[in-house]
Amino acid sequence: MKHQNDLFDLIQSMSKSEKRYFSLDAKKSGRSSSRYLDLFKAINRMEAYEEEKLQQKFGNSLPTDKHYLYNAILKSMRDYNSSKSKAARIKEMLLDAKYLYKRGLYHQSEERLGQAKALARDLDDQLALLEISREQLNYVWTMKQGDYGSQIEDLLADKDEYIHHINEELRYLSLAYKIQVAKEQRQATDRKASSAAYAEQLQAQSAPLPSTAHAQRRFLQSHALLNDLIGDVEQANTYYAKMVEWWDEYPHIKDEEYNRYLADAFNLLHASYSQKKYDQFEQLLTKIQQEEAGSYHDQVLVFKQLTNYQLLYHINLGIEEGYERLLQRVEEGITTYKLNPVSQLIIAFNVTVLLLILEQHQECRTWADKVLQHYNRKVESEQFRLATLLIRLMATYALDEIDEFDSGLRALQRSIRQQKTETPTRFFRACAKYLRKLYDQPSGSRRSTLEEFSSLLGQYKTDPPERIPLGLDDLVLNWLESRIQNRPLKMVLRTKTKTQH
């Protein structure tokens, strides 16, 4: 451990079942009263890491106890995951084979190697196959049975093939990493020069398609990233889609590395959403929802990512159908899964925005209060506080509750005055001013004020350009347009989406 809170971070990352397994594992070892298990429980109860409290309880032995506990948890988690992971079982079988070999139990060692080899082939694990072939060579050389010379020749040929496959995969992996770095270069001229060089390298290596599974994935990844780099979004999308299809072609690898599959699936989800390929987006959403994420951590990732994408989809297209079911899943997921405070805040804020768009104003205020009183209390983001206060005020405006409106307006103005960062207050001051003005006017006399407000916000976007946080400028402009046209906000958004699409 290099950092003081490494042990805390490790324990906080564990699922309930992992913590339960570790505790039972420790008790089975007869160490239920040991200091390290007491330390585990003390840290597990903490909301934030407090070294001083632990120092008071555990004294000068705390560094030693922390180090011991850290290694004990990792060892226990290796045991916990070994039954669920073919890769872990391969490593264990290799260790078994080496132990049996040292004890002179050569046939048992060879049998273990054969079992490991079958699993390695399922996972297309060329590194494991290479190590297994080395141990099999030791066995054949030691036993010298039958035509062992031919067996050695075959194993050496296998060894060369494994090395070739490993080098092929690493070439595409290196290329993918370099292209990713080039994508982040700021100068367009540098990106252009890099893309030409990498395109040439990729073209030289592209025929034929790699024969091994992992090399194929890195090949597809390199092409996807290269097309991203040169700005060919259609081709990039095509390769991202092929990467997702690749995982379905290799179910054993998908089960073993489900988190990496999710990374590729979410890359495609982002690409299809950004390019407004909504049919593809919906199909992929449904596909991921219907799949069963194995580990707790994968389940957390699926919930967090899918929820945010679904909320954004409903927000930008003004989709009302199914929103109640979506909100129910949000509430269940936030309760079930241990999300970090920022993730909880983003999800809760997006729910608040969606409810405003769907004109569910009472629910919108309820969720806004959750953001202000709970979710943002942990993060203390000035931008989210201002944005939520503004959305809550807009919902109250629509409900036409004078006392609530005055109270909400004062809360927004007070928060504007208390700003300590560079959050653009000009925008929020204008919103407070015009909402007050609109509320005081008769409903039939508001059109000119709405148009004046809309024109002013349009100027804020360009003269001088001001980055309004969380897309609030577009949200308020669309809200104003819906008021001017006397149309539901969700219909304004749908019309714009169809026009852009």
N, C-alpha and C positions, 0 to 999 in steps of 0.2 A: 504494500500500500504506500503510495506516494503522498496522498493528501489526507488531511485529518478526517474528512467526512466520507472517505471511500467506503468504509464499512456501513455507514448509515445509508448511503446510496444503494449499496448492494441489497441490504435488507428491505429497503423501501421498494425495490424493483421486484421482489419475490411475490408470487401469488399466494393466496391463502393456503392452497394445497401444498405448495412448496414449503411454506413455513411450518405447516402441520407435519409434513414428512420429516423435516429437519429436527423438530422437537421430539418426535417419536424415535427417530434414529439416535438422538442423544440419550434419551431415557433407556433405550434398549442396551446401550453401552454401559449402563450403570452410572451415568454422570448427571442424573437429574438435578442434583444440588450443586453442580460445579459452577465455578465463577463465570465461565464463558457462556453457559446457558442463561444465567441470571443477567449477564450483560446483553445477550441477544434479546431477552424480554424487555429490558430497560430501553434499548434503542428502538425496538419495534413500537413501543408506546409513544415515542416522540413524534410530534408534528414537524419540528425543525430540529436540526442537530445542535445539541448543547454540550460541549466538551466539559465545561466547568461542573455541571451537575454530575456527570459520570465520574469526574475526578474526585468529587467529594465522596462518592460511594465506593469507588474501586481503588482509590489511592494511587500510589506510585506504580502499581502493577498494571495500570490501565493500558499502556502501550503494548505490553506483552500479551495481555488478555485479548486486545483487539486483533492483534496479528494472528493469534491462535484461532480465534473465532472466525476470522476472514477465511483462513485456509480450511477450517472444519466445514464451513458452509459450502465452499466450492467442491470439496470432496463429496459431501452429502448430495449435492446437486448433480454431480457426475453419476452417482448411483441412481438417483431419481430419474434421470433422463436416459440411462443406458437401455432400459427396456423399451423405450419409445423411439430410439434412434438407431438406424442401421449403421450409420457412420460410427457411433459410439461402440456398437457391438463389434464392428470390424477391428477397431483399435484394441478392444478387450481380447478378441480372439487371437490377434497377433501376439499380445503379451502372454496369453495362455500357451500358444505354440512355442514361443521362446523358452518359457519356463519348462514345458514338457521336454523340449530338446535338451536343455541343460541337465535334466534328470535322466537322460538316456531313453526316454519314452518316445522314440522317433516316430513310430507308426501313429501314436496318438497325436503327436505334433503335426504330422502330415494331414491327418484327418481334420484337425482344427484349421489348418491353412486352407484346405479345400472348402470348408464352410465359409471362411472369410472371403475367399475368392468369389464365391457365388453372390454374396451380398455386394461386394465391390463392383461386380459386373452390373447388378441391378441399378447401382448409383452412377455407373460410368466413372468410377473413381480411379483414374489412371495412376495417381500417386500411390494409392493403396495397392493397386495391382502390381506396381513396380516393386514395392516393398515385399509383397507376398512372394513374387517371383524370386527375389533374392533369398528368402528363407527356404523356398522350395529347392533352389540350387544347392543350398547347404545340406538339405536332406538327401537329395540324390547323390551328392558327392560323398556323403558319409556312408550311405547304405550300399552304393555301388552294386545294385541289383540289376540283373538282366542286361539289356542293351542300354546301359546308363549313359553312354556317350551320345546316343541319339536324343535321349531325354534332355541332356544338357544343351545340345544344339537347339532343340525346340524352345527350351526356357530362355536361352540367350536371344533367340529370334523374337520371342515375346517381349523380352526386356527392351530390345531396340525399338520395337513397335510402340511400347508404352512411352518411351522417352520421346519418340517422334510426336505422339499425340499430345504429350504434356507441353512440348515446345510450341506446337501449333496453337494450342489454347492460350498459352502465355503471350504469343505474338499478338493475337487479337485482343487479349486483355490489356496489354501495354498500349496498343493503338487506341483502344477505347478510353483509357485514362488520359492519354495525351490529347485526344480530341476534346474531352470534357474540360481540360485545363484551357485549351484554345478557345472554347466557347465563352469562357469568362474573361478573355482579354478585352480590354476597353477600346482599343483602337481598331476601327473597322479594317484598316489596311493590314494590320497584323493578323486579324481573323481570316482575311481573304488569302493571304500568303500561306497561312497554316492549312486552310481547307484544301488548297491546291496540292500541297505536299502530301497531306494525309489521303486525299482522293487517289493520288498516284500510287501510294503504298497499298491502299486497300484494293485497288484494281489489280495490282500485281499479285496479290494473295487470294483473290476471289474465286479463282477457278482451279479445281472444282470445289464444290461445297465441302467443308470439313466433314470427316467421316464420324467423328465422335461427338457425343451429345453436347458436352460443355463447350467444345470449340465452336459448334454451330451457334450456340447462344451468344457467345462473345462476338462471332462473326455478324450476327443480326444486330447486336448492340452497337457495334462499331458503325454499321451502315445507318442505324437510326440516329446516332449522335452526329455523324458527318452531315446528314441531310438537315439536321437541326442547325448545325454550324453554318451551312451555306444558305439556309433560309427556305429550303424546299419542304414546307410543312406537310404536303401531301405524301411525299415519299417517306418522310420521317414517320408519319402516322402508319403507313403501310408496314414499315419494319417493326414499329412498336407492337402492332397487331400480330405480326408473325412471331414475335417474342412470346406473347401470351399463348398463342397456339402451340409453340414449342413445349411449354410446360405441360399441356394436356397430352402431348405425344409421349412424355416420359413421366408417368404417374408416380413411380417410385421416388424419382428425384423431387417431384413436386411435394410429395408428402414429407420428405426429409428436409427440404429447404423452403417451406411454405412462406416464410417471411420474405424471401427473395422473389418468389412468385408474386407476392402482394406488391412489392416495389415495382415490378414490371407492369402489373395490372394497373396500378395507380398512375404510372407514367402514361399509359394509354388512355386512362380515364381523363387525366388532365389535358392530354392532347386533343381528344375528341370533344371535350367541353370547350376548350379554348377556340377550336376551329368550328364550333357550333354544329358538330356532327351528332345531333341529338339522338338519332336512331341508334347509332353505334354506342353512344353514351348510355342510353337506357338498357340496351342489351347487356353491356358489361356490368352495369349496376346490378341487374337481375342475376347475372351469372355469379358474381361474387357473393351476393346475398344468399343464394341457394347452396353455396358450398359450405362445408363444415370446417371451420378453422380449428385446428387441433389444440394448440396450446392456449393458455389463458392470455399470454402476451399477444399472440396473433389475433385473438378475439378482441382485445382492446384496440389494436391497430385497425381492424376491420370496422369496428363501431365508430371510432373517431373519424377515420377518413371518409367512410361511406356517409356518415351523418352530415358532415360538413358539405360534401358534394351534393347530397340530396337537398339540403337546405338551400344551397346556392342555386341549384336547378329550379326549385320551387320559387325562389326569390326573383330570379332574372326572367323567368317565363310567366310569373304570376299564376302559378298552378295551385288551385284550391283543392282539387280532388286528392284525397288521401292525406291531407295535412294533419288531421286529428290522429290518425294512426302513426304518422311520423313523429308527432309530438309525444305520443305515448311511448314510442321506442326511445326517444331522447331521454325522457324522465327515467325510464327503466334502466337505460344504459348508464346514465350518470350515477345512478344509485348502485348498480352492479359492479361497474368497472372503476378501477382506481386511476382516474385521469389526473394529469398534472393541472394545477390551477389555471394556467393560461388556456389549455385546451377546453376546460369547462367554461371559461369565460367566453371564448370565441363561439362555442356552440350555443350558449344561452343568449348571447347578443344576436346571433343570426336568427334564432327563434323569434326574438323581439322584432327584428326587421320584417320577417315573413308575416307576422301577425298584423303589423301595420299595413303591409301591402294588401293583405286579404281583408283589411278593414274589420278585423276582429279586435276592436279597440280596447275592450275591457280586458281581454286576455293579454293583449299587448302590454297594457299597464302592469298587469300582474307579473309578467316575465321581466319587464323593465325593473320592477322593484326587486325581483330576485337577483338581477345583475348588480344593482346598486347596493343592496343590503348584504349580499352573500358572495357572489362570484368575484366581483371586482374588489371586495374588501381584502382578499388574499393577494391580489395582483397590484392594486392601487394604481391603475392606469388612468391618467388624466384624460387621454383621448377617449377611452371607452366610457368614462363617467360623463363627459360632456355629450358624447354621441347618444348615450342612453337617455340622459335628461332631455335632450332635444326630441328624440323619438317619443318619449313619454308625453311631452308637452303637445306634440302633434296629435297623438291619440286622444288626449284630453280635450283639445280643440274640437275634434270631431264629435266627442261626446257632449260638448257644450255644457260643461259643469264649471260654473264661474269660480267657485271657491277652490276647486282642484286646479283650475287653470292658473289662478293668481299664485297659488302656492308653488306649482310647478315652474312658473315663470321666475319667481324669486329664487328658487333653487338653482335654475340654470344661470341666472345673472350672478348669483353669489359664486358659483363654481367658475364662471368666466373671470371674475375679479381675482380669484385665488390661484390662477394659473402660474406655474413656476417654470414651465418648459416652453418650447417654441411652437406649441400647438397653435395653429392660426385662429386667433380669437375674432378677427374681423368677420369671418363667416358666421360664427356663432352669435356675435353681437347683432349682425344684420337679421339673422333668423329670429332672435328674441324680439327685436324691434318690430319687425313686420308681422309676426304672429300676434303681438299685442295690438297692433294697428288693425289687423284683420278681425280679431275677436271683437273689437269695439265697434266695428262697422255693421250696419244691417246686411243681411245675407245678399240682398239684391244689389248692393253698392260696392261689392268687393272686387269686381273684375279688374278694374284699372289698377288697384293695389296689387293684385295677384300678378298682373303683367309687369308692373314696375319691379316687384320683388324678383320675378323670374329673369328679367333683363339684367338686374344688378348681379345676380349669381352667375349669369353667363359671362359678365365682365370679369368676375373674380377668377374664372377658370383660365382667362387668357391675358388679362391686363392689370397688373403683372401676373404671370401664371403662379397660382398658389395651390399647393398640394393639400387638398382637404382630406382629412383622415377617414378611412373606412368606407370610401365611396359615398359619403353623405351628400356631397354636392349633387350627384346624379339622382340620388334618392329624393332629395327635396325638390329638384327641378321636375322630376316626373310627378311628384305629388302636386306641385303647382299646376302642371299641365292637366292633370286629372280634374283639378278644381276649376280651371278655366274652361275646359271642354265639358264639364259636368259628366265625366265618365269615371267608372271605377278605376282605381290605380292599377289593379291587375290587368285590366284591358289595355291600358296605355302601354304597359310593359310588353304584353303579348304582341300588340301591333308593331312595336319597334323591333322586337325579336324577329318577327316574320319578315319585316322589311330588310333587316340586315342579313337574314338567312337566304 
